[in-house]
Amino acid sequence: MSGNYGGKMINVNGISKKLLVDLAKAATDVYQGSGGSIPIYRVYPSTVYKEVNGVKLGLFNDKKGKLVIIFRGTNGSSEWISNFKFFFDSFYGAKVEHGFLEGFNNVKDFIEDYILEENNKTMIHTVHVVGHS
């Protein structure tokens, strides 16, 4: 399966449409308890929600080797400022938006430790990272 995004083809071979939809729903679930009008799907009911260095995350381990890390979208003035840093930086051979990279760097050590800790409980073989702003 592939799609067109901003004039560029995106190839998602090996990922089912159901998984893509579930991940999109999970990206809205990270807003739970925000009091907003965003629908909550509870696609991964055992997701643990944390705030790390001002970045809100959802963390789901299916105990079968799949880990989902969900970034919550913009929340607060400092994150809005990051949104306007929309130039791209290189990140492991990919181009990512500078503001996102700033947020990621705030949680990178936490995520690495979390993956290692979860991998000690259940061998992690797949990690999906999702979010939106």
BAFI-3210 file (N, C-alpha, C; in Angstrom, 3 decimals, decimal comma, padded with zeros to 6 digits):
// residues 133
n [1|2|3|4|5|6|7|8|9|10|11|12|13|14|15|16|17|18|19|20|21|22|23|24|25|26|27|28|29|30|31|32|33|34|35|36|37|38|39|40|41|42|43|44|45|46|47|48|49|50|51|52|53|54|55|56|57|58|59|60|61|62|63|64|65|66|67|68|69|70|71|72|73|74|75|76|77|78|79|80|81|82|83|84|85|86|87|88|89|90|91|92|93|94|95|96|97|98|99|100|101|102|103|104|105|106|107|108|109|110|111|112|113|114|115|116|117|118|119|120|121|122|123|124|125|126|127|128|129|130|131|132|133]
n.u [000,851|000,536|000,735|-000,012|001,564|001,852|002,935|004,859|005,535|004,494|005,453|004,044|004,369|003,700|002,398|-000,746|-003,953|-005,740|-004,004|-002,808|-005,048|-005,694|-003,382|-003,648|-005,988|-005,029|-003,347|-005,146|-006,183|-004,288|-004,996|-006,759|-008,809|-008,416|-010,507|-011,440|-013,013|-012,195|-012,496|-012,289|-010,912|-009,855|-008,197|-005,907|-006,239|-004,646|-002,738|-000,194|000,024|002,218|004,031|006,923|009,538|007,949|006,793|004,101|003,266|002,032|002,262|002,396|002,515|002,083|002,745|003,516|005,577|005,231|005,553|004,139|004,640|003,335|003,089|001,772|-000,009|000,387|000,487|000,260|002,167|004,990|005,250|003,830|005,563|007,669|006,382|006,601|009,109|009,743|011,587|013,751|015,667|018,352|017,951|019,096|019,398|016,940|014,628|013,414|011,065|012,234|011,162|009,781|011,967|013,267|011,410|011,488|014,159|013,978|012,789|014,176|016,153|014,518|012,756|014,556|015,449|012,981|012,300|014,402|013,851|011,253|011,907|013,362|011,342|009,570|010,466|011,028|010,119|008,995|008,489|006,301|005,984|003,973|001,923|000,608|000,094]
n.v [-001,167|002,227|005,794|009,229|012,024|015,315|015,495|013,566|010,113|007,744|004,797|002,116|-000,599|-003,793|-002,891|-003,045|-001,712|-001,600|-001,485|001,007|002,685|002,119|003,146|005,844|006,417|005,952|008,115|010,118|009,262|009,902|012,313|011,966|012,876|015,555|017,249|018,236|018,236|016,085|012,870|009,864|006,754|004,510|002,474|001,091|000,000|-000,374|001,577|003,605|006,808|009,540|012,443|013,881|015,921|018,068|017,064|015,250|011,861|008,722|005,331|002,087|-001,359|-004,394|-006,777|-008,813|-008,221|-005,866|-002,395|000,747|004,126|007,172|010,468|013,377|016,081|019,664|021,547|024,121|027,203|027,084|024,885|025,766|027,718|026,079|024,884|026,759|026,519|025,375|024,481|021,962|019,332|016,972|013,620|010,716|010,062|010,777|013,450|015,672|017,805|020,702|021,682|019,398|017,714|019,014|018,552|015,738|015,312|016,113|013,945|011,726|010,216|009,156|007,574|005,734|004,399|003,387|001,604|-000,266|-001,225|-002,339|-004,222|-005,994|-007,271|-008,294|-009,440|-006,942|-006,413|-004,801|-001,381|001,252|004,636|007,328|010,270|013,620|017,055]
n.w [000,000|-000,752|-000,639|-001,551|-000,386|000,026|-002,537|-002,479|-002,611|-000,252|001,166|002,717|002,974|004,320|006,533|007,829|006,791|008,920|011,146|010,642|010,939|013,616|014,877|014,220|015,621|018,210|018,423|018,932|021,302|023,219|024,148|026,205|028,945|028,596|028,417|026,079|022,796|021,355|020,002|021,929|021,545|022,783|021,820|022,514|025,401|027,713|027,723|029,063|030,366|030,349|031,427|030,372|030,926|030,064|027,771|026,550|026,603|025,358|026,199|025,096|025,533|024,094|025,213|023,604|022,064|020,670|020,748|021,306|020,923|021,690|020,774|022,144|020,695|020,178|023,148|025,093|025,486|025,050|023,394|021,182|020,280|019,463|017,308|015,312|014,434|011,843|010,010|008,569|010,073|009,934|010,862|011,795|009,049|008,036|007,322|009,669|011,312|012,925|015,394|016,348|016,714|018,802|020,904|020,912|021,658|024,298|025,485|024,747|026,239|028,253|026,674|025,522|027,871|028,711|026,622|026,863|029,451|029,101|027,185|028,668|030,031|028,087|024,957|022,704|019,423|017,564|017,108|017,122|016,371|016,901|016,414|016,437|015,513]
ca.u [000,000|001,283|-000,133|000,633|001,527|002,632|003,658|005,819|004,920|004,845|005,270|003,809|004,257|003,845|001,548|-002,128|-004,807|-006,288|-002,981|-002,692|-006,215|-005,528|-002,352|-004,237|-006,901|-004,195|-002,822|-006,154|-006,391|-003,323|-005,651|-007,755|-008,855|-008,095|-011,729|-011,746|-014,038|-011,538|-013,018|-011,373|-011,247|-009,329|-007,748|-004,946|-006,743|-003,657|-001,725|000,228|000,255|003,239|004,594|008,364|010,158|006,955|006,261|003,122|003,418|001,313|003,158|001,633|003,246|001,084|003,334|003,812|006,698|004,939|005,533|003,642|004,956|002,417|003,356|000,624|000,200|000,675|-000,201|000,987|002,840|006,336|005,104|003,434|006,787|008,373|005,679|007,025|010,463|009,322|012,641|014,064|016,979|018,614|017,829|019,358|019,185|015,611|014,416|012,328|010,815|013,102|010,401|009,565|013,248|013,492|010,579|012,016|015,393|013,590|012,320|014,982|016,735|013,410|012,272|015,569|015,370|011,696|012,392|015,271|013,120|010,185|012,537|013,747|010,128|009,080|011,337|010,406|010,594|008,376|008,171|005,598|005,975|002,912|001,524|000,193|000,001]
ca.v [000,000|003,479|006,947|010,447|013,029|016,490|015,255|012,476|008,810|007,112|003,365|001,510|-002,042|-004,575|-002,347|-003,169|-000,525|-001,619|-000,975|002,449|003,327|002,001|004,093|007,185|006,545|006,059|009,478|010,977|008,786|010,525|013,522|011,596|013,718|016,954|018,037|018,752|017,538|015,062|011,549|008,927|005,433|003,482|001,396|000,351|000,393|-000,411|002,611|004,391|008,187|010,202|013,709|013,837|017,196|018,891|016,367|014,242|010,623|007,497|004,186|000,841|-002,594|-005,463|-007,951|-009,811|-007,717|-004,596|-001,218|001,941|005,379|008,163|011,848|014,264|017,304|020,933|021,864|025,141|028,228|026,697|023,978|026,570|028,342|025,015|024,645|027,715|026,144|024,365|024,058|020,552|018,862|015,576|012,762|009,338|009,929|011,280|014,865|015,894|019,201|021,116|021,751|018,030|017,190|019,588|017,784|014,380|015,336|016,241|012,651|010,653|009,342|008,428|006,555|004,674|003,625|002,672|000,477|-001,270|-001,821|-003,185|-005,325|-006,974|-008,004|-008,964|-009,083|-005,976|-006,567|-003,771|-000,120|002,241|005,972|008,092|011,507|014,675|018,366]
ca.w [000,000|-000,744|-000,791|-001,975|000,664|-000,337|-003,765|-002,303|-002,370|001,016|001,056|004,025|002,776|005,537|007,592|007,396|006,928|010,274|012,054|010,415|011,555|015,066|015,303|014,128|016,770|019,413|018,462|019,565|022,679|024,116|024,664|027,207|030,122|028,304|028,468|024,751|022,019|020,545|020,371|022,557|021,008|023,671|020,947|023,336|026,720|028,797|027,496|030,216|029,943|031,154|030,967|030,581|030,529|029,377|026,600|026,952|025,851|025,669|026,024|025,077|025,253|023,993|025,879|022,575|021,291|019,989|021,597|020,631|021,612|021,128|021,156|022,127|019,917|020,828|024,388|025,834|024,685|024,615|022,257|020,026|019,776|018,719|016,044|014,299|014,009|010,879|009,099|008,788|010,510|009,616|012,035|011,366|007,612|007,655|007,633|010,625|011,639|014,020|016,649|016,826|017,176|020,138|021,832|020,994|022,451|025,707|026,015|024,143|027,264|028,877|025,741|025,446|029,122|028,727|025,688|027,479|030,584|028,564|026,480|029,686|030,416|026,881|023,828|021,802|018,047|016,734|017,791|016,293|016,967|016,257|017,054|015,516|016,127]
c.u [000,897|000,291|000,674|000,466|002,425|003,465|004,686|005,063|005,414|004,494|005,137|003,588|004,491|003,029|000,115|-002,885|-005,383|-005,277|-002,813|-003,841|-006,096|-004,490|-002,858|-005,193|-006,109|-003,628|-003,855|-006,385|-005,452|-003,889|-006,649|-007,660|-008,569|-009,320|-012,128|-012,797|-013,438|-012,072|-011,929|-011,810|-010,835|-008,902|-006,734|-005,263|-005,700|-002,519|-001,459|000,557|001,221|003,546|006,066|008,966|009,214|006,345|005,321|003,179|002,387|002,242|002,343|002,541|002,217|001,550|003,616|004,939|006,454|004,845|005,058|003,964|004,167|002,787|002,069|000,983|000,377|-000,191|000,647|001,818|004,229|006,266|004,646|004,645|007,573|007,716|006,144|008,481|010,302|010,364|013,060|015,506|017,129|018,589|017,942|019,006|017,826|015,553|013,215|012,244|011,575|012,371|010,121|010,858|013,592|012,700|011,101|013,278|015,112|013,186|013,171|015,537|015,649|012,940|013,272|015,517|014,097|011,750|013,265|014,568|012,032|010,767|013,024|012,552|009,624|009,958|010,579|010,983|010,020|008,074|007,504|005,624|004,954|002,662|001,065|000,191|-000,918]
c.v [001,231|004,612|008,156|011,472|014,182|016,291|014,145|011,189|008,260|005,642|002,787|000,008|-002,759|-004,045|-002,372|-001,850|-000,452|-001,063|000,530|003,207|003,274|002,989|005,530|007,429|006,707|007,462|010,464|010,556|009,448|011,828|013,220|012,512|015,178|017,847|018,619|017,923|016,464|013,693|010,664|007,523|004,293|002,222|000,510|000,693|000,410|000,590|003,364|005,785|008,856|011,564|013,704|015,134|018,054|018,263|015,266|013,055|009,597|006,345|002,907|-000,314|-003,713|-006,778|-009,088|-009,330|-006,412|-003,479|-000,038|003,141|006,474|009,549|012,648|015,516|018,516|021,170|022,883|026,041|027,810|025,749|024,733|027,262|027,317|024,756|025,580|027,524|025,022|024,053|022,635|020,339|017,415|014,771|011,321|009,123|010,401|012,770|014,970|017,375|019,555|021,144|020,371|017,466|017,746|018,803|016,376|014,338|015,483|014,906|011,468|009,692|008,520|007,290|005,407|003,786|002,792|001,443|-000,629|-001,988|-002,770|-004,401|-006,402|-007,813|-008,871|-008,520|-008,177|-006,188|-005,518|-002,546|000,797|003,558|006,790|009,378|012,490|015,980|019,223]
c.w [000,000|-000,937|-001,190|-000,863|000,257|-001,586|-003,677|-002,018|-001,038|000,903|002,459|003,869|004,095|006,693|007,090|007,563|008,333|011,270|011,879|011,063|013,076|015,587|015,243|015,296|018,068|019,557|018,990|021,010|023,676|024,707|025,772|028,418|029,858|028,338|027,128|024,051|021,114|020,965|020,963|022,152|021,924|022,893|021,665|024,794|027,836|028,583|028,790|029,699|030,907|030,564|031,354|030,044|029,688|028,141|027,085|026,004|026,284|025,344|026,137|024,703|025,236|024,627|024,909|021,673|020,561|021,019|020,761|021,514|020,922|021,666|021,081|021,344|020,805|022,055|025,148|024,939|024,221|023,429|021,010|019,427|018,963|017,372|014,940|013,877|012,990|009,814|009,478|009,223|010,059|010,908|011,569|009,894|007,127|007,975|008,563|010,936|012,916|015,368|017,227|017,398|018,558|021,184|022,022|021,856|023,936|026,324|025,544|025,194|027,955|027,974|025,626|026,690|029,171|027,817|026,279|028,625|030,092|027,845|027,460|030,138|029,269|025,725|022,858|020,407|017,119|017,594|016,779|017,055|016,190|017,035|015,991|016,267|015,296]
res [m|s|g|n|y|g|g|k|m|i|n|v|n|g|i|s|k|k|l|l|v|d|l|a|k|a|a|t|d|v|y|q|g|s|g|g|s|i|p|i|y|r|v|y|p|s|t|v|y|k|e|v|n|g|v|k|l|g|l|f|n|d|k|k|g|k|l|v|i|i|f|r|g|t|n|g|s|s|e|w|i|s|n|f|k|f|f|f|d|s|f|y|g|a|k|v|e|h|g|f|l|e|g|f|n|n|v|k|d|f|i|e|d|y|i|l|e|e|n|n|k|t|m|i|h|t|v|h|v|v|g|h|s]
***
